[in-house]
Amino acid sequence: MITKQYNIITSTGFARPATLLVQVSRLFTSRISLEYQKKSIDLKYSTDSIMDILSLRIRPYSMINIKAEGIDEYDALQTIDNLFNKNKLIIDQTEFLSCKSNPK
């Protein structure tokens, strides 16, 4: 099992990232889940995954965890990481600390 933590920067809501996460997760055989504030959502098997994610009310500059467990767990998390970076949905730790201390 691999877990990766992300600082989310999207200020327009989490609908688009939720949709992308569910779509990408379905490409892999590994079990992939999103954790936020001690709640976990299975990204692959729930037909309501997107709505389940939105119900978490993930806020900008929040920390989420993505867990992958299975034969292609590394590839799954690498693909999700690339997706987040490509769509500018995450922030590195230095930028994160700067934004938290100087919110706009």
PEWO-V514877 format. One record per pair of residues at least 12 apart in sequence whose ideal C-beta (glycine too) atoms are under 7 Angstrom apart, sorted by sequence separation. I is the first residue (numbers start at 1). J is the second residue. D is the distance in whole Angstrom. If there is no record, write none. Layout:
i=I j=J d=D
i=I j=J d=D
//
This chain:
i=32 j=44 d=6
i=41 j=53 d=5
i=21 j=34 d=7
i=31 j=44 d=7
i=66 j=80 d=6
i=41 j=56 d=7
i=39 j=56 d=6
i=25 j=43 d=4
i=26 j=44 d=6
i=25 j=44 d=5
i=34 j=53 d=6
i=36 j=56 d=5
i=22 j=43 d=6
i=21 j=43 d=6
i=36 j=58 d=6
i=36 j=62 d=7
i=22 j=49 d=5
i=22 j=50 d=6
i=36 j=64 d=5
i=35 j=64 d=7
i=34 j=64 d=6
i=35 j=65 d=4
i=19 j=50 d=6
i=18 j=50 d=5
i=34 j=66 d=6
i=35 j=67 d=7
i=32 j=66 d=7
i=33 j=67 d=5
i=18 j=53 d=4
i=32 j=67 d=7
i=61 j=96 d=7
i=18 j=54 d=6
i=32 j=68 d=5
i=30 j=68 d=5
i=31 j=69 d=5
i=61 j=99 d=6
i=14 j=53 d=7
i=15 j=54 d=6
i=30 j=69 d=6
i=31 j=70 d=6
i=61 j=100 d=6
i=14 j=54 d=6
i=30 j=70 d=3
i=29 j=70 d=6
i=30 j=71 d=7
i=29 j=71 d=6
i=30 j=72 d=5
i=29 j=72 d=6
i=30 j=73 d=4
i=14 j=58 d=5
i=28 j=72 d=5
i=32 j=76 d=6
i=30 j=76 d=5
i=28 j=75 d=7
i=28 j=76 d=4
i=11 j=60 d=5
i=8 j=58 d=6
i=10 j=60 d=6
i=9 j=60 d=6
i=8 j=60 d=7
i=9 j=61 d=7
i=8 j=61 d=7
i=7 j=61 d=6
i=8 j=62 d=5
i=24 j=79 d=6
i=7 j=63 d=6
i=8 j=64 d=6
i=24 j=80 d=6
i=5 j=63 d=6
i=6 j=64 d=5
i=21 j=80 d=7
i=24 j=83 d=6
i=5 j=65 d=5
i=6 j=66 d=7
i=3 j=65 d=5
i=4 j=66 d=5
i=20 j=83 d=6
i=3 j=67 d=5
i=1 j=67 d=6
i=2 j=68 d=5
i=20 j=87 d=7
i=1 j=69 d=4
i=2 j=73 d=5
i=1 j=73 d=7
i=2 j=74 d=6
i=17 j=89 d=5
i=4 j=77 d=5
i=2 j=77 d=5
i=4 j=81 d=7
i=6 j=84 d=6
i=10 j=89 d=5
i=9 j=89 d=6
i=8 j=89 d=6
i=9 j=90 d=6
i=8 j=90 d=6
i=9 j=91 d=4
i=7 j=90 d=6
i=6 j=90 d=5
i=7 j=91 d=5
i=7 j=96 d=4
//
